[in-house]
C-alpha cells in the first residue's frame, strides 16, 4: 500500500491506490510509526500515487499531523492531484496542512530554511 523512504532530513511515505475505510487504519499506523520514530525532523507524505481519499483517509492524515505537531515535528504533503485537492479545499484542510507541488519543491524549502 505504501512506500517508506528515509532520508537524513526527512522521511517520505508514499501511499498508493485508494485510501478508504478498508485501509485507513493501516495508513494511520504507518504514519504514526514514522512520526514516532523521530529519525527525521519531518515526515513528507507524497500523494502522487493516491487515486482517491475518503473521510477515513483524511482522518488518518489529520491524526498524524496532530501527533507530529505535539512532538514538534513538521508534517507535510506533496503531489496532491486536483481531484484530491478539492477534498482538502472543501474541508478547509488546505489551510491546516503544509502542501507542496512536488517533492522537489519540498526539498527546496528545506534548503532555504537551512
Beta strands, then each sheet from edge to edge (+ up, - down):
strand 1: 2-6
strand 2: 11-15
strand 3: 17-19
strand 4: 42-46
strand 5: 50-53
strand 6: 74-78
strand 7: 98-100
sheet 1: 1+ 2- 4- 6- 7-
sheet 2: 3+ 5+
end
